[in-house]
C-alpha cells in the first residue's frame, strides 16, 4: 500500500537525520575518588572558578606575534604560543578549501587553539598563564622552559617530517627544598556548529562522545578518556594520552560559535628534588581512517554512525572500486547497483505483496464505498462494517505491512551508505561529469542568488516517474493521495543542499526502481491473466 511506502520513507529519513540529533552520545556521569583527595577538594575547578585564564593576557598574547613560534613539516604548518605552549593557526598543506582554491584547509584558525598548559599550585604564587622561554628551536624539536622559585616546567615537542602528529612531553622539576603541590590544566578553544559538522569529541570506553551544540553553563565529565579534541567534518585536532591518567573534562560556551574546554589532571605532590613527567600525542590532520588507524582508538573519530560495523566495509569497498574504475562517481553507481541486486529478491517480494493488496482493495472498493456512504454519519458502525467485510472476504488489512518488512531489512545498509557518502574524506573534491565536488552540493550557476542544481531535479523527476508507474491505492483517502503526489517535490527540496554523492546514489537507486516497477507490473499482469 502507498501509505506503507510513505511510512517507510518518512521513517527512514527520521532515523537518518534523527541519529545525529536525538540519539547522540549519551552523557556519562561517573564520580571517582582521587588518590590525593585532601588536595583534590581544594583544587576542584568549580563553576565560579572555571575561567582560570586571564582574558586580558590572552588578548595581549594574540596581538603580540613575538609570542609565537612557527612550526612546519611536509604535511602542515602552524604556530606554538610561548604563553601556555598551545597550538593554533594550523593549516594542512595537501588540503584546500575548494577544488580550485589556493587557500589551505585549517584544523585550527587564528582564534582557536589546542591544549594550552595552565598550572595552579597550593600555597604558591604562580602565573597560571605560563610564559615560556625558548631553549631549543629546530625543525624537529622544540624545547620551552618556564622557571619560578626553584620550580621548572619544560615542554618538549617532537615533530616528524611526514607525520600528522606531534609528540609532546611535560616535565616538572622541583629544585626547591619544599614539596610542590600542583595541578595541570589543558585549555582549548574551538568552533562548534552542527550545520558545518564542527564538534568537540572525546573517547571514553568504546564510545565517542560528541558535543555539537553550545551548552548554557559549564558541564563536568569525570572520565578516564583516551583522547579529546575539536573536530571538523573532515579534519581533527586531538590530544591522545600515552598514560592512563585520571582526568576531568569541563566545557562551556565562550562566545558565539566558540566552545572552551578545560581538561584537568589529578593533583600531584612532588617531593623536593623530584620530577614529574607526562607525555601525549597531538594529532593534527584529516579524518582518514587509513591514517587514524595508526593511532589506536583515534580511528573512531571517523564516526560513521549507528551502523559503523557495516559502514566501514562499505567505505573500504567504495575505495577499492575506485582503484580500478578511477572515478568515485562511477564507484557510487557500481555500489548502488550491487546493493540493489543483493536485495532484489526481497524488493520483488515486497512490491508483489503491495500489488496483490492493491488488487484486492480495487475489487472491494465498490463495497467499501457503499458502506462509507450508508454509514457516513456513524463512523463507529462504518468501521465495524468494513472490518466485517474484510473478515468475510478473508482479507487482513494489516497483511500489507509484511510487504514493508523486506524493505526495513535494507534500512541499515541505506543508513550506513548514507554516512559513508556524507563523511568519507576520499569523496572530498572529487569530480564526476559536471559535478566539481561529490562531497558538496553541486552549483551549476546562480539565479538571483539561488544556486541551480541539476542532479536534485533529476532525482525528483525519476521519483515522480516511479510514483506514476505505481497504481493508486483504492483504499487510500484523499489526504494520503495528496501526500504521495507531493513527495517528489518534498524530497527534492530536502535533498537540495545535500552532498552530490548522496543525491547521485539516490538518483541511480530511483532509476533502478523504475525498471523494477516495469518488471513487477509485467509479472503481475501475467499472474492476473493466468
C-alpha positions as CSV (number, residue, x, y, z in Angstrom):
1,X,0.0,0.0,0.0
2,X,1.2,3.5,-0.7
3,X,0.6,4.5,2.9
4,X,3.1,1.9,4.0
5,X,5.6,3.1,1.4
6,X,5.2,6.7,2.7
7,X,5.6,5.5,6.3
8,X,8.8,3.6,5.3
9,X,10.3,6.6,3.6
10,X,9.5,9.0,6.4
11,X,10.7,6.5,9.0
12,X,14.0,6.1,7.0
13,X,14.7,9.8,7.0
14,X,13.7,10.2,10.6
15,X,16.2,7.5,11.6
16,X,19.0,9.0,9.4
17,X,18.7,12.6,10.4
18,X,17.5,11.9,13.9
19,X,20.5,9.7,14.7
20,X,22.7,12.9,14.8
21,X,20.3,15.0,16.8
22,X,18.2,12.8,19.1
23,X,20.4,9.7,19.6
24,X,23.7,11.4,20.1
25,X,26.3,10.1,22.5
26,X,24.8,9.8,26.0
27,X,26.5,11.9,28.7
28,X,28.0,9.7,31.4
29,X,28.4,10.9,35.0
30,X,30.8,8.8,37.0
31,X,32.4,10.2,40.1
32,X,35.7,8.8,41.3
33,X,37.7,9.2,44.5
34,X,41.1,10.8,43.9
35,X,44.3,9.3,45.3
36,X,45.0,12.7,46.8
37,X,41.6,13.7,48.0
38,X,43.0,16.1,50.6
39,X,44.4,18.2,47.8
40,X,41.7,17.4,45.2
41,X,39.0,19.2,47.1
42,X,40.9,22.4,47.2
43,X,41.8,22.4,43.5
44,X,38.5,21.3,42.1
45,X,37.5,23.6,39.2
46,X,34.2,24.9,40.4
47,X,31.7,26.8,38.2
48,X,32.7,30.1,39.7
49,X,36.4,29.5,39.2
50,X,36.1,27.7,35.8
51,X,37.7,30.6,34.0
52,X,41.3,30.1,35.1
53,X,42.9,32.1,32.3
54,X,43.3,35.9,32.3
55,X,41.2,37.3,29.4
56,X,43.4,40.4,29.2
57,X,46.6,38.3,29.0
58,X,45.0,36.2,26.3
59,X,44.1,39.2,24.2
60,X,47.6,40.7,24.6
61,X,49.3,37.5,23.6
62,X,47.2,37.1,20.4
63,X,48.2,40.6,19.4
64,X,51.9,40.0,20.2
65,X,53.2,37.9,17.3
66,X,56.6,37.7,19.1
67,X,55.0,35.2,21.4
68,X,54.5,32.6,18.7
69,X,56.9,30.1,17.2
70,X,56.4,28.8,13.6
71,X,56.1,25.0,13.3
72,X,56.2,23.2,10.0
73,X,56.8,19.8,8.4
74,X,55.9,18.3,5.0
75,X,52.2,18.0,5.9
76,X,51.2,21.0,8.0
77,X,52.3,24.4,9.3
78,X,51.1,26.4,12.3
79,X,52.2,28.2,15.5
80,X,53.0,27.3,19.1
81,X,52.4,30.1,21.6
82,X,55.0,30.9,24.2
83,X,52.2,31.6,26.6
84,X,50.9,28.2,27.6
85,X,52.5,26.3,24.7
86,X,49.3,25.9,22.8
87,X,48.9,25.1,19.1
88,X,47.0,27.5,16.8
89,X,46.5,28.7,13.3
90,X,47.3,25.3,11.8
91,X,46.9,24.6,8.1
92,X,47.2,21.4,6.1
93,X,49.4,21.6,3.1
94,X,47.7,19.0,1.0
95,X,44.1,20.1,1.5
96,X,42.3,23.1,0.1
97,X,39.0,24.9,1.0
98,X,37.7,24.4,-2.6
99,X,38.9,22.3,-5.6
100,X,40.1,25.3,-7.5
101,X,41.3,27.4,-4.5
102,X,44.8,28.1,-3.3
103,X,43.5,28.6,0.3
104,X,44.7,25.8,2.6
105,X,42.2,24.0,4.8
106,X,42.8,24.6,8.5
107,X,42.4,22.4,11.6
108,X,42.6,25.5,13.8
109,X,42.1,29.1,12.8
110,X,43.8,32.0,14.5
111,X,41.0,32.3,17.0
112,X,41.2,28.7,18.0
113,X,43.8,26.8,20.0
114,X,44.5,23.3,21.4
115,X,45.9,22.3,24.8
116,X,47.1,25.4,26.5
117,X,49.1,24.4,29.6
118,X,47.9,26.0,32.8
119,X,49.3,25.4,36.3
120,X,47.6,26.0,39.7
121,X,49.7,25.4,42.8
122,X,48.9,25.2,46.5
123,X,50.5,27.9,48.7
124,X,52.5,29.1,45.8
125,X,52.2,32.3,43.7
126,X,52.5,31.1,40.1
127,X,51.2,32.8,36.9
128,X,48.6,30.5,35.5
129,X,49.4,31.7,32.0
130,X,52.9,30.4,32.0
131,X,55.3,32.4,29.8
132,X,57.9,30.1,28.3
133,X,61.4,30.8,27.1
134,X,62.8,29.0,24.1
135,X,65.7,26.6,24.9
136,X,65.8,24.9,21.6
137,X,64.0,25.6,18.3
138,X,65.0,23.2,15.5
139,X,62.9,21.8,12.7
140,X,62.3,18.5,14.5
141,X,62.4,19.5,18.2
142,X,61.3,22.5,20.3
143,X,62.1,22.9,24.0
144,X,60.3,25.5,26.1
145,X,61.1,26.3,29.7
146,X,59.4,28.4,32.5
147,X,61.2,28.8,35.9
148,X,59.6,30.1,39.1
149,X,61.2,30.0,42.5
150,X,63.1,26.7,42.2
151,X,60.4,25.1,40.1
152,X,60.9,24.5,36.3
153,X,58.2,23.4,33.8
154,X,59.6,22.2,30.5
155,X,57.6,21.5,27.3
156,X,59.2,19.3,24.7
157,X,57.7,19.0,21.2
158,X,59.0,16.4,18.6
159,X,57.9,17.0,15.0
160,X,58.5,14.3,12.4
161,X,58.7,15.4,8.8
162,X,56.0,13.2,7.4
163,X,53.6,12.7,10.3
164,X,50.3,14.4,11.2
165,X,51.2,14.1,14.9
166,X,53.4,15.9,17.4
167,X,54.8,14.2,20.4
168,X,54.6,16.4,23.5
169,X,56.2,15.9,26.9
170,X,55.6,17.9,30.1
171,X,58.4,17.8,32.6
172,X,58.1,19.4,36.1
173,X,61.3,19.7,38.1
174,X,61.2,20.6,41.8
175,X,64.6,22.0,42.6
176,X,63.4,23.7,45.8
177,X,63.6,22.4,49.4
178,X,59.8,22.1,49.7
179,X,57.1,19.9,48.3
180,X,55.5,21.2,45.1
181,X,51.7,20.6,45.1
182,X,50.1,21.4,41.8
183,X,47.6,20.6,39.1
184,X,48.0,20.7,35.4
185,X,45.1,22.0,33.2
186,X,44.8,21.9,29.4
187,X,42.6,24.6,28.0
188,X,41.3,24.6,24.4
189,X,39.1,26.8,22.3
190,X,37.3,25.6,19.2
191,X,34.3,26.2,16.9
192,X,31.0,24.4,17.4
193,X,28.5,24.4,14.5
194,X,26.2,21.4,13.9
195,X,25.3,22.6,10.4
196,X,29.0,22.6,9.4
197,X,29.7,19.3,11.4
198,X,32.0,21.1,13.9
199,X,32.0,19.5,17.3
200,X,34.0,18.7,20.5
201,X,34.7,15.0,20.9
202,X,36.3,12.7,23.4
203,X,36.7,8.9,23.6
204,X,35.5,7.0,26.7
205,X,35.5,3.2,26.9
206,X,34.4,2.1,23.4
207,X,32.3,5.2,22.6
208,X,32.9,8.6,21.0
209,X,31.1,11.3,22.9
210,X,30.2,14.3,20.7
211,X,29.2,17.8,21.8
212,X,27.9,19.6,18.8
213,X,25.9,22.4,20.5
214,X,27.0,25.1,22.8
215,X,25.9,24.5,26.5
216,X,24.3,27.2,28.5
217,X,26.5,26.5,31.6
218,X,29.7,24.6,32.4
219,X,29.3,20.8,32.3
220,X,31.5,18.4,34.1
221,X,32.6,15.0,32.9
222,X,34.8,12.8,35.1
223,X,36.1,10.1,32.8
224,X,39.2,8.1,32.0
225,X,39.2,9.3,28.4
226,X,41.7,8.1,25.9
227,X,41.7,11.3,23.8
228,X,39.8,14.6,23.3
229,X,39.8,17.3,20.6
230,X,37.9,19.6,18.3
231,X,36.6,18.0,15.1
232,X,35.5,19.4,11.8
233,X,33.8,17.4,9.1
234,X,37.0,16.1,7.6
235,X,39.7,17.3,10.0
236,X,40.6,16.8,13.6
237,X,42.9,18.3,16.3
238,X,43.1,16.0,19.2
239,X,45.3,15.1,22.2
240,X,45.9,11.4,22.9
241,X,47.2,10.4,26.3
242,X,50.1,7.9,26.5
243,X,49.4,7.1,30.1
244,X,46.2,6.1,31.8
245,X,45.8,9.2,33.9
246,X,42.7,10.4,35.9
247,X,41.2,13.4,34.1
248,X,38.3,15.7,34.4
249,X,36.7,17.5,31.4
250,X,34.7,20.6,31.5
251,X,33.3,22.7,28.7
252,X,31.3,25.9,28.3
253,X,30.2,28.4,25.8
254,X,32.9,31.0,25.3
255,X,31.5,33.4,22.6
256,X,29.2,32.9,19.7
257,X,30.2,29.7,17.9
258,X,33.1,29.0,20.2
259,X,33.4,26.4,23.0
260,X,36.0,26.5,25.7
261,X,37.1,23.3,27.3
262,X,39.3,22.6,30.3
263,X,40.8,19.2,30.9
264,X,42.3,18.9,34.4
265,X,44.7,16.2,35.7
266,X,44.8,14.9,39.3
267,X,46.7,16.8,42.0
268,X,50.4,16.0,42.1
269,X,52.5,16.2,45.3
270,X,56.1,16.5,44.0
271,X,58.8,15.9,46.6
272,X,61.9,18.2,46.9
273,X,64.4,17.2,44.2
274,X,61.8,15.1,42.4
275,X,60.4,15.3,38.8
276,X,57.1,14.6,37.2
277,X,56.8,13.5,33.6
278,X,53.7,13.3,31.4
279,X,53.5,12.6,27.7
280,X,50.9,12.8,25.0
281,X,50.4,12.8,21.2
282,X,48.8,15.7,19.5
283,X,47.1,14.7,16.2
284,X,46.6,17.5,13.6
285,X,45.3,16.1,10.4
286,X,42.5,14.6,8.2
287,X,39.9,12.2,9.4
288,X,41.1,9.5,7.0
289,X,40.5,6.0,8.5
290,X,43.8,4.8,6.9
291,X,45.7,7.5,8.8
292,X,43.7,7.4,12.0
293,X,44.1,3.6,12.3
294,X,47.8,4.2,13.2
295,X,46.6,6.0,16.4
296,X,44.6,3.2,18.1
297,X,41.2,4.4,19.3
298,X,41.5,7.7,17.4
299,X,40.2,5.7,14.4
300,X,36.7,6.1,15.9
301,X,37.0,9.9,15.3
302,X,35.9,9.0,11.8
303,X,32.4,8.4,13.1
304,X,30.1,6.5,10.6
305,X,27.0,6.4,12.9
306,X,25.0,3.6,14.3
307,X,26.0,1.0,11.8
308,X,29.7,1.7,11.9
309,X,30.4,-2.1,11.6
310,X,28.6,-2.1,8.3
311,X,29.6,1.4,7.0
312,X,33.3,0.7,7.4
313,X,33.5,-2.2,5.0
314,X,31.2,-0.3,2.6
315,X,33.6,2.7,2.6
316,X,36.6,0.3,2.0
317,X,34.7,-1.3,-0.9
318,X,34.0,2.1,-2.3
319,X,37.7,2.9,-2.2
320,X,38.6,-0.5,-3.6
321,X,36.2,0.0,-6.6
322,X,37.7,3.5,-7.2
323,X,41.2,1.9,-7.6
324,X,40.0,0.1,-10.7
325,X,37.3,2.5,-12.0
326,X,39.4,5.6,-11.3
327,X,36.3,7.7,-10.6
328,X,34.2,7.9,-7.4
329,X,31.1,8.9,-9.3
330,X,31.2,5.6,-11.2
331,X,32.2,3.8,-8.0
332,X,29.0,5.1,-6.3
333,X,26.9,3.9,-9.2
334,X,28.5,0.5,-9.1
335,X,28.0,0.0,-5.4
336,X,24.3,1.2,-5.7
337,X,23.7,-1.4,-8.4
338,X,25.3,-4.1,-6.4
339,X,23.2,-3.3,-3.3
340,X,20.0,-3.3,-5.4
341,X,20.9,-6.6,-6.9
342,X,21.7,-8.1,-3.5
343,X,18.3,-7.0,-2.2
344,X,16.4,-7.7,-5.5
345,X,14.6,-10.9,-4.2
346,X,13.4,-9.0,-1.1
347,X,12.4,-6.0,-3.1
348,X,10.4,-8.1,-5.6
349,X,8.6,-9.8,-2.7
350,X,7.7,-6.5,-1.1
351,X,6.5,-5.0,-4.3
352,X,4.4,-8.1,-5.3
353,X,2.9,-8.1,-1.8
354,X,1.8,-4.5,-2.2
355,X,0.5,-5.1,-5.8
356,X,-1.7,-8.0,-4.5
357,X,-3.1,-5.9,-1.7
358,X,-3.9,-3.1,-4.2
359,X,-5.6,-5.6,-6.5
360,X,-7.8,-6.9,-3.6
361,X,-8.6,-3.4,-2.5
362,X,-9.6,-2.5,-6.0
363,X,-12.1,-5.4,-6.1
364,X,-13.6,-4.4,-2.7
365,X,-13.7,-0.7,-3.5
366,X,-17.4,-0.6,-4.6
367,X,-18.5,-2.4,-1.4
368,X,-16.3,-0.1,0.7
369,X,-17.8,3.0,-1.0
370,X,-21.3,1.6,-0.3
371,X,-20.5,1.1,3.4
372,X,-18.9,4.6,3.7
373,X,-22.0,6.2,2.1
374,X,-24.5,4.2,4.1
375,X,-22.9,4.9,7.4
376,X,-21.3,8.3,6.7
377,X,-22.8,9.8,9.9
378,X,-21.8,6.9,12.1
379,X,-18.1,6.3,12.0
380,X,-18.1,3.6,14.6
381,X,-20.6,1.5,12.7
382,X,-18.8,2.2,9.4
383,X,-15.5,0.9,10.8
384,X,-17.2,-2.2,12.2
385,X,-18.9,-3.0,8.9
386,X,-15.6,-2.5,7.0
387,X,-13.9,-5.0,9.3
388,X,-16.8,-7.4,8.8
389,X,-16.3,-7.1,5.1
390,X,-12.6,-7.8,5.4
391,X,-13.3,-10.8,7.5
392,X,-15.9,-12.1,5.1
393,X,-13.6,-11.8,2.2
394,X,-10.7,-13.5,4.1
395,X,-8.6,-10.4,3.9
396,X,-6.3,-8.9,6.6
397,X,-5.6,-5.2,6.0
398,X,-2.5,-5.5,8.2
399,X,-1.0,-8.1,6.0
400,X,0.2,-5.4,3.7
401,X,2.7,-4.5,6.4
402,X,4.6,-7.7,5.6
403,X,5.4,-6.1,2.3
404,X,7.3,-3.4,4.2
405,X,9.4,-5.8,6.3
406,X,11.8,-6.7,3.5
407,X,12.3,-3.0,2.8
408,X,13.1,-2.4,6.5
409,X,15.8,-5.1,6.3
410,X,17.6,-2.8,3.8
411,X,17.5,0.2,6.1
412,X,20.8,-0.5,7.9
413,X,22.6,-0.7,4.6
414,X,21.0,2.6,3.4
415,X,21.9,4.4,6.7
416,X,25.4,3.0,6.6
417,X,26.0,4.1,3.0
418,X,24.4,7.5,3.8
419,X,27.1,8.1,6.4
420,X,29.9,6.9,4.1
421,X,28.9,9.2,1.4
422,X,28.4,12.1,3.8
423,X,31.7,11.8,5.8
424,X,34.2,10.0,3.6
425,X,37.3,12.1,3.0
426,X,38.0,10.3,-0.3
427,X,34.9,11.9,-1.9
428,X,36.1,15.4,-1.0
429,X,36.9,17.5,-4.1
430,X,36.4,14.5,-6.5
431,X,34.5,15.3,-9.7
432,X,32.0,13.4,-11.8
433,X,30.6,14.7,-15.1
434,X,29.5,18.3,-14.5
435,X,29.8,17.9,-10.7
436,X,33.0,19.5,-9.3
437,X,32.8,18.1,-5.8
438,X,30.9,15.0,-4.8
439,X,31.2,15.9,-1.1
440,X,29.3,19.2,-1.6
441,X,26.1,20.3,-3.2
442,X,26.6,21.0,-7.0
443,X,26.3,24.5,-8.2
444,X,26.0,25.0,-12.0
445,X,25.1,28.6,-11.8
446,X,23.0,31.1,-9.7
447,X,19.6,32.5,-10.5
448,X,19.0,35.7,-8.4
449,X,21.4,34.3,-5.8
450,X,19.7,30.9,-5.7
451,X,22.0,28.0,-6.9
452,X,20.7,25.9,-9.8
453,X,21.4,22.2,-9.3
454,X,20.5,19.6,-12.0
455,X,21.1,16.4,-10.0
456,X,18.4,17.0,-7.4
457,X,15.9,17.8,-10.2
458,X,16.8,14.6,-12.0
459,X,16.3,12.7,-8.7
460,X,12.9,14.3,-8.2
461,X,11.8,13.5,-11.8
462,X,12.9,9.9,-11.5
463,X,11.0,9.7,-8.3
464,X,7.9,11.2,-9.9
465,X,8.1,8.6,-12.8
466,X,8.3,5.8,-10.3
467,X,5.3,7.1,-8.5
468,X,3.2,7.5,-11.7
469,X,4.0,3.8,-12.6
470,X,2.6,2.7,-9.2
471,X,-1.2,2.4,-9.3
472,X,-3.0,4.4,-6.6
473,X,-4.3,2.5,-3.6
474,X,-8.1,2.2,-3.9
475,X,-8.5,2.3,-0.1
476,X,-6.5,5.5,0.3
477,X,-8.3,8.7,1.2
478,X,-7.7,12.0,-0.5
479,X,-5.2,13.2,2.1
480,X,-3.0,10.1,1.7
481,X,-3.1,10.5,-2.1
482,X,-2.1,14.2,-1.9
483,X,0.9,13.4,0.4
484,X,2.1,10.8,-2.0
485,X,1.8,13.1,-5.0
486,X,3.8,15.9,-3.3
487,X,6.6,13.6,-2.0
488,X,8.9,14.0,-5.1
489,X,8.7,17.8,-4.6
490,X,9.2,17.5,-0.8
491,X,12.3,15.3,-1.0
492,X,13.7,17.3,-3.9
493,X,13.7,20.4,-1.6
494,X,15.1,18.3,1.3
495,X,17.9,17.0,-0.9
496,X,18.7,20.3,-2.5
497,X,21.6,21.2,-0.1
498,X,23.0,17.7,0.5
499,X,26.3,16.4,-1.0
500,X,26.1,15.4,-4.6
501,X,27.5,11.9,-3.8
502,X,24.4,11.2,-1.7
503,X,22.0,12.5,-4.4
504,X,23.8,10.5,-7.1
505,X,23.2,7.4,-5.1
506,X,19.5,8.1,-4.6
507,X,19.0,9.1,-8.2
508,X,20.6,5.9,-9.5
509,X,18.5,4.0,-7.0
510,X,15.3,5.7,-8.3
511,X,16.2,4.8,-11.9
512,X,16.7,1.2,-10.9
513,X,13.3,1.3,-9.2
514,X,11.7,2.4,-12.5
515,X,13.0,-0.8,-14.2
516,X,12.0,-2.9,-11.2
517,X,8.5,-1.4,-11.3
518,X,8.2,-2.2,-15.0
519,X,9.2,-5.8,-14.3
520,X,6.7,-6.1,-11.4
521,X,3.9,-4.6,-13.4
522,X,4.5,-7.1,-16.3
523,X,4.8,-10.0,-14.0
524,X,1.6,-9.1,-12.2
525,X,-0.3,-8.8,-15.4
526,X,0.7,-12.3,-16.4
527,X,-0.4,-13.6,-12.9
528,X,-3.8,-11.9,-13.4
529,X,-4.1,-13.3,-16.8
530,X,-3.4,-16.8,-15.5
